[in-house]
């Protein structure tokens, strides 16, 4: 991720250019099988447009922050 990585970044997200024809499975806390990876939005198969992708991202961020509060 040369040119995009920043040691001061709190979170880094990858954006795709199209909706996914498949869904990356995630568990109840919205992580996939790889710990610390949270697939969300259109590219992960959880949204069908910019608004639903934004809401999925917001819900995921809120879920991550609530898990950190435990």
MODELLER restraints for C-alpha pairs under 7 A, 6 or more apart:
rsr = mdl.restraints
at = mdl.atoms
rsr.add(forms.Gaussian(group=physical.xy_distance, feature=features.Distance(at['CA:16:A'], at['CA:43:A']), mean=5.58, stdev=0.5))
rsr.add(forms.Gaussian(group=physical.xy_distance, feature=features.Distance(at['CA:18:A'], at['CA:43:A']), mean=6.27, stdev=0.5))
rsr.add(forms.Gaussian(group=physical.xy_distance, feature=features.Distance(at['CA:19:A'], at['CA:42:A']), mean=4.72, stdev=0.5))
rsr.add(forms.Gaussian(group=physical.xy_distance, feature=features.Distance(at['CA:19:A'], at['CA:43:A']), mean=5.05, stdev=0.5))
rsr.add(forms.Gaussian(group=physical.xy_distance, feature=features.Distance(at['CA:19:A'], at['CA:45:A']), mean=6.66, stdev=0.5))
rsr.add(forms.Gaussian(group=physical.xy_distance, feature=features.Distance(at['CA:19:A'], at['CA:48:A']), mean=6.99, stdev=0.5))
rsr.add(forms.Gaussian(group=physical.xy_distance, feature=features.Distance(at['CA:20:A'], at['CA:42:A']), mean=6.19, stdev=0.5))
rsr.add(forms.Gaussian(group=physical.xy_distance, feature=features.Distance(at['CA:20:A'], at['CA:43:A']), mean=4.87, stdev=0.5))
rsr.add(forms.Gaussian(group=physical.xy_distance, feature=features.Distance(at['CA:20:A'], at['CA:44:A']), mean=6.02, stdev=0.5))
rsr.add(forms.Gaussian(group=physical.xy_distance, feature=features.Distance(at['CA:20:A'], at['CA:45:A']), mean=5.10, stdev=0.5))
rsr.add(forms.Gaussian(group=physical.xy_distance, feature=features.Distance(at['CA:21:A'], at['CA:45:A']), mean=6.85, stdev=0.5))
rsr.add(forms.Gaussian(group=physical.xy_distance, feature=features.Distance(at['CA:22:A'], at['CA:45:A']), mean=5.87, stdev=0.5))
rsr.add(forms.Gaussian(group=physical.xy_distance, feature=features.Distance(at['CA:23:A'], at['CA:44:A']), mean=5.48, stdev=0.5))
rsr.add(forms.Gaussian(group=physical.xy_distance, feature=features.Distance(at['CA:23:A'], at['CA:45:A']), mean=4.27, stdev=0.5))
rsr.add(forms.Gaussian(group=physical.xy_distance, feature=features.Distance(at['CA:23:A'], at['CA:46:A']), mean=6.89, stdev=0.5))
rsr.add(forms.Gaussian(group=physical.xy_distance, feature=features.Distance(at['CA:24:A'], at['CA:39:A']), mean=6.62, stdev=0.5))
rsr.add(forms.Gaussian(group=physical.xy_distance, feature=features.Distance(at['CA:24:A'], at['CA:44:A']), mean=5.32, stdev=0.5))
rsr.add(forms.Gaussian(group=physical.xy_distance, feature=features.Distance(at['CA:24:A'], at['CA:45:A']), mean=6.56, stdev=0.5))
rsr.add(forms.Gaussian(group=physical.xy_distance, feature=features.Distance(at['CA:25:A'], at['CA:32:A']), mean=5.90, stdev=0.5))
rsr.add(forms.Gaussian(group=physical.xy_distance, feature=features.Distance(at['CA:26:A'], at['CA:32:A']), mean=4.18, stdev=0.5))
rsr.add(forms.Gaussian(group=physical.xy_distance, feature=features.Distance(at['CA:29:A'], at['CA:63:A']), mean=6.90, stdev=0.5))
rsr.add(forms.Gaussian(group=physical.xy_distance, feature=features.Distance(at['CA:30:A'], at['CA:38:A']), mean=5.79, stdev=0.5))
rsr.add(forms.Gaussian(group=physical.xy_distance, feature=features.Distance(at['CA:30:A'], at['CA:60:A']), mean=6.60, stdev=0.5))
rsr.add(forms.Gaussian(group=physical.xy_distance, feature=features.Distance(at['CA:31:A'], at['CA:37:A']), mean=5.55, stdev=0.5))
rsr.add(forms.Gaussian(group=physical.xy_distance, feature=features.Distance(at['CA:31:A'], at['CA:38:A']), mean=4.48, stdev=0.5))
rsr.add(forms.Gaussian(group=physical.xy_distance, feature=features.Distance(at['CA:31:A'], at['CA:39:A']), mean=6.78, stdev=0.5))
rsr.add(forms.Gaussian(group=physical.xy_distance, feature=features.Distance(at['CA:32:A'], at['CA:38:A']), mean=6.15, stdev=0.5))
rsr.add(forms.Gaussian(group=physical.xy_distance, feature=features.Distance(at['CA:32:A'], at['CA:39:A']), mean=6.74, stdev=0.5))
rsr.add(forms.Gaussian(group=physical.xy_distance, feature=features.Distance(at['CA:40:A'], at['CA:46:A']), mean=5.93, stdev=0.5))
rsr.add(forms.Gaussian(group=physical.xy_distance, feature=features.Distance(at['CA:40:A'], at['CA:56:A']), mean=6.22, stdev=0.5))
rsr.add(forms.Gaussian(group=physical.xy_distance, feature=features.Distance(at['CA:40:A'], at['CA:57:A']), mean=6.02, stdev=0.5))
rsr.add(forms.Gaussian(group=physical.xy_distance, feature=features.Distance(at['CA:41:A'], at['CA:47:A']), mean=4.98, stdev=0.5))
rsr.add(forms.Gaussian(group=physical.xy_distance, feature=features.Distance(at['CA:41:A'], at['CA:53:A']), mean=4.09, stdev=0.5))
rsr.add(forms.Gaussian(group=physical.xy_distance, feature=features.Distance(at['CA:41:A'], at['CA:56:A']), mean=5.80, stdev=0.5))
rsr.add(forms.Gaussian(group=physical.xy_distance, feature=features.Distance(at['CA:41:A'], at['CA:57:A']), mean=6.33, stdev=0.5))
rsr.add(forms.Gaussian(group=physical.xy_distance, feature=features.Distance(at['CA:42:A'], at['CA:48:A']), mean=5.86, stdev=0.5))
rsr.add(forms.Gaussian(group=physical.xy_distance, feature=features.Distance(at['CA:42:A'], at['CA:49:A']), mean=6.77, stdev=0.5))
rsr.add(forms.Gaussian(group=physical.xy_distance, feature=features.Distance(at['CA:42:A'], at['CA:53:A']), mean=5.80, stdev=0.5))
rsr.add(forms.Gaussian(group=physical.xy_distance, feature=features.Distance(at['CA:47:A'], at['CA:53:A']), mean=4.95, stdev=0.5))
